Amino acid sequence: MKKLIYTLSVLTLIFSCSPESTDAGFDGLTADAKGEIQNSGNEQESLEVPVLSCGVATQTSLELVVTAGATGAMGGFDIHWMAEDAFLDNGSEWNDELSCSMGFSGNGDALYSLEAGESIRLNLEDFVAAAECGTVECGVTYVFRVRAKNEGGQGEKGGLNKSDWSEAFSCATAECQVCTYGKGYWRNHSTDNSGNQENIWPVNELELGTVTYFQDQLNDILDVPNNEGNNLVILSQHLIAAKLNVANGAGNEDIAATIAAADEMIGDRSVLEDSFPLEWKSQVNDLKDLLEAFNESNPCADDEGEGEE
């Protein structure tokens, strides 16, 4: 009788642990829960998340620094990025349609295979071009995230999973600046110029001192050669250029004060008919130099050779 009871107990234990009994409960679980059960007792460690930092930024370039964690990123890393405005509009969530991605493989390319704590500097404009994902623009804040990849089972850290994605991290390009031009450029891009360039003046009239001049009159002032030596004309030429630059979107508090001082000095004088007293020469030259420096402060590369004559 004892032997029969023992046999029944063993059969009951086998039945309660049989695959059929386990499957019946497994079918009722979510996919995530199934994955946790399947991976339990067989979990692999993951690489540490790399750290992002900002490097040098200009109006058209942005340097991003990737630093590997304590487990390195021997297989390289992946980067996602998007404009911060789009990121925030999307509820601070990543969206494949709004973001760009680029993989930097360390397998076969030692440049992107990072040891623990090793850093690499990347130029956003380079991998934006490689990913064919827009261009780098001035005054834009970009959001990035990064994750480390391993060597696919190779090497000392073989077998570790890729890291989680880092938290969103922001870097910005330099603020946009409007180009400034010298008096020669504005003369050559007016309604009356010998090279027939397009007229790009933002206004058709300006006040010099307390007198208003229309564009054809301003052209006449700009046409006067420097060697005639009239300091009123020379100051007015640089003042015209400065006022056109300001009207075109450039400017700051310092140049506003200089322009006001030049206007006060000119007063109600007629630029092409009058002149300054000789004893004003030093003060006039100081103002002229300040105006000229502003006009040449942010030239556009495409406009080289279009400046002073």
ABEGO torsion letter per residue (X at the ends): XAAAAAAAAAAAAAAAABAAAAAAAAAABBAAAAAAAAABGABBBBBBBBBBBBBBBBAABBBBBBBBBAAEBAAEBBBBBBBAAAAAAAGGBBBAAABBBBBBBABGBAAABBBBGBBBBBBAAAAAAAAGBEBBBBGBBBBBBBBBBBAGGBEAABGBBBBBBBBBBBBBBBBBBBBBBBAAAAAAABABBAAGBBBABABABBBBEABBBBAAAAAAAAABBAAAGBAAAAAAAAAAAAAAAAAAGBEBAAAAAAAAAAAAAAEABBAAABBBBAAAAAAAAAAAAAAAAAAAABBBAAABGABBX
